[in-house]
Every structure is written in C-alpha cells, then in structure tokens.
Amino acid sequence: MIASQCVKLGFDEIQHVNFLVLNFFPEVKDTQTRARLTEPTKLAARLDLDSPEVQAFARLLKEHGTTLDPTMSVFENDILSRPTGNPVTYAPVFRRLPTQVRRSMLSGGLPVPDGMDTTFKQSFANMVKLVGLLYKAGIPIEAGTDSLAGFTLHRELELDVQAGIPPAEVLKLATLGAARIMKKDTELGSIAPGKLADLVLINGNPATSISDVRKTALVMKDGVLYHPAELYAELGIQP
C-alpha cells in the first residue's frame, strides 16, 4: 500500500519520510526490500512539492488527523554519508564516540551509482522540504530517530529546524507534542504540578538555537538526577 491508502484505512501515524515519498511513486511495489530505501533516494529529487498531488496528500493527512514521524536523520546518514568521510549525521560527535562505534560508521551510506551523487543530495533536500511543507499544512510532526539513541535525536531536531519549523516549536513537538500524540500529556511533556519529574537542563537556549540541545548539563528522570559527564564515561564517550 501507499501512504494515502493507509491513511484512508485509519492508520493514525506514518513513520519514515521514504514512505511519504513513495506515496507519489506507486510503481515501487515491494517495500519490504531495500527498494524502500534505494528508490526514494533516486526519485525524491523529481518530486514536485507544489503539485496538486502533494497538496491533496497534505489535506488528506489533515482531515484524518494523521501524525508523522519522519526520522529524517537516518535517511540523511543513508543518503549523504560516503565511505571517504565521517558520517554526516554524527559529524558533531563522531570523534567523541568509542573506537568500535566509529569504525562501524565508516562504511558510508547507500551505494551511489555513477552520476547519481547530485541526485542523492537533491532527493534528501526534497525530503526535508516535504516535511516542512506538511508541518506548515498543520500536520503534527514527531521527533523519532530509528537510529543511535541520544545524539541522533539532537540531529533530528536540527533537521526539523532545517525543514522550516521554528526552534521553539521543535522543542514543543519533541516534548508536549509527543506526549499528546501518545496520550500521555497528563503525565509528561511539560513542567507542571502533578506531572512526572522528567527534565533536562540545557546550558544554552535551544528555543533560539536548536543545537544547544547538545549542551546537556543535567538530566532528571523520575526524580533521579543523572550527570552527563558520568554517563559519558561509563559509555566510553569523550566529554
């Protein structure tokens, strides 16, 4: 099925931006194979975001109250990373990671056929623009990753801003917005009396500069304090 068929059948959430792209290329039939990754990478570059089809899809999502978890960061790494360089998605933290983790990341992303490098880059740019278009159409966006926990979430939030979502709104969609989607907003998502004591203290202002989410000073989970430097040391991550 393509995404619009899923929405009409009552799916309340769609994950992964590649399946949003494939909604407009129904000729790609078998999405249980690597085609679900390789074909959107080849095809998204030519997707016309101003087309009636894209606009109709946005209206369909809005009418059905469907939410989206685009996991752009995992596709950024698949589409833009090359074996000759550091992984794009993890560039800000790559040198801090343990040796065995860095080694596993050096194989690059998807194989790039001859002459397709520019197409790959244009495809990912169009995926990001598609997410921004759907956000502006009123579709709730989540901040999922489908990859290495923690640092990948930071990158996902940065890509949300790159898509055109204001930093303050990105923080909201990653906290209260996610809690509302999961129907947990009476317990989580904001600081209020009676809610769970899950907090992150940031040494900066991610409401204006989203990359400040990387400057974690203190974490409180269920009322227990965690110090990032101690956690990094246990995991072999350089501070």
Residue pairs with C-beta under 8 A, 6 or more apart in sequence:
1 9
2 22
2 23
2 26
3 14
3 19
3 20
3 22
3 23
3 57
4 23
4 57
4 60
6 14
7 14
7 60
7 61
7 64
7 66
8 60
8 64
10 64
11 66
12 64
12 65
12 66
12 67
13 66
13 67
13 68
13 69
13 142
13 181
14 20
14 66
14 67
14 68
14 69
15 68
15 69
15 70
15 71
15 144
15 146
16 69
16 70
16 71
16 74
16 75
16 146
17 40
17 70
17 71
17 72
17 75
17 127
17 130
17 131
18 36
18 37
18 40
18 41
18 75
18 127
19 31
19 36
20 68
20 70
20 127
20 130
20 131
20 134
21 40
21 43
21 44
21 47
21 126
21 127
21 130
22 28
22 31
22 36
22 39
22 40
22 43
23 57
24 47
24 53
24 54
24 57
25 39
25 40
25 43
28 35
28 36
28 39
28 40
28 43
37 78
37 110
38 110
40 123
40 127
41 78
41 79
41 110
41 119
41 120
41 123
41 124
42 116
42 119
42 123
43 123
44 122
44 123
44 124
44 126
44 127
44 130
45 119
45 120
45 122
45 123
45 126
47 54
47 126
47 130
48 54
49 126
49 129
49 130
49 133
54 130
54 133
58 133
58 134
58 137
58 139
59 137
60 66
61 68
61 134
61 137
61 139
62 137
62 138
62 139
66 139
67 139
67 140
67 141
67 142
67 181
68 131
68 134
68 139
68 140
68 141
68 142
69 141
69 142
69 143
69 144
70 127
70 131
70 141
70 142
70 144
71 144
71 145
71 146
71 147
71 156
72 127
72 128
72 131
72 156
72 159
72 160
72 163
73 89
73 145
73 147
73 152
73 155
73 156
73 159
74 89
74 145
74 146
74 147
74 152
75 124
75 127
76 88
76 89
76 124
76 155
76 159
77 87
77 88
77 89
77 90
77 109
77 147
78 109
78 110
79 109
79 110
79 120
79 121
79 123
79 124
80 88
80 109
80 120
80 121
80 124
81 87
81 88
81 89
81 105
81 108
81 109
82 108
82 109
82 112
83 106
83 107
83 108
84 108
86 94
86 105
86 106
87 94
87 105
87 106
87 108
87 109
89 147
89 152
89 155
90 97
90 105
90 148
90 151
90 152
90 155
92 151
92 154
92 155
92 211
92 214
93 151
93 214
93 237
94 102
94 105
95 102
95 238
96 232
96 237
96 238
96 239
97 105
97 237
97 238
98 235
98 236
98 237
110 120
112 120
128 159
128 162
128 163
129 163
129 164
131 141
131 159
131 160
131 163
132 163
132 164
132 165
134 141
135 141
135 163
135 164
135 165
136 164
140 173
140 177
140 180
140 181
141 160
141 165
141 173
141 177
142 173
142 174
142 177
142 178
142 181
143 153
143 156
143 157
143 160
143 170
143 173
143 174
143 178
144 156
145 152
145 153
145 156
151 214
153 174
154 211
154 213
154 214
157 170
157 171
157 174
157 206
157 210
157 213
158 210
158 211
160 170
160 173
160 210
161 167
161 170
161 210
165 173
167 206
167 207
167 208
167 209
167 210
168 207
168 208
170 210
171 206
171 207
171 210
171 213
175 188
175 189
175 190
176 185
176 189
176 190
177 189
178 189
179 185
179 187
179 188
179 189
179 190
180 189
186 195
187 195
187 196
188 195
188 196
188 198
189 195
191 199
196 222
197 220
197 221
197 222
197 223
198 220
198 221
198 222
199 219
199 220
200 216
200 218
200 219
200 220
201 216
201 217
201 218
201 219
201 220
202 212
202 213
202 215
202 216
202 217
203 212
203 215
203 216
203 217
204 212
204 215
205 212
206 212
206 213
216 228
217 228
218 225
218 226
218 227
218 228
219 225
219 226
219 227
219 228
220 226
228 239
229 239
232 238
232 239
233 239
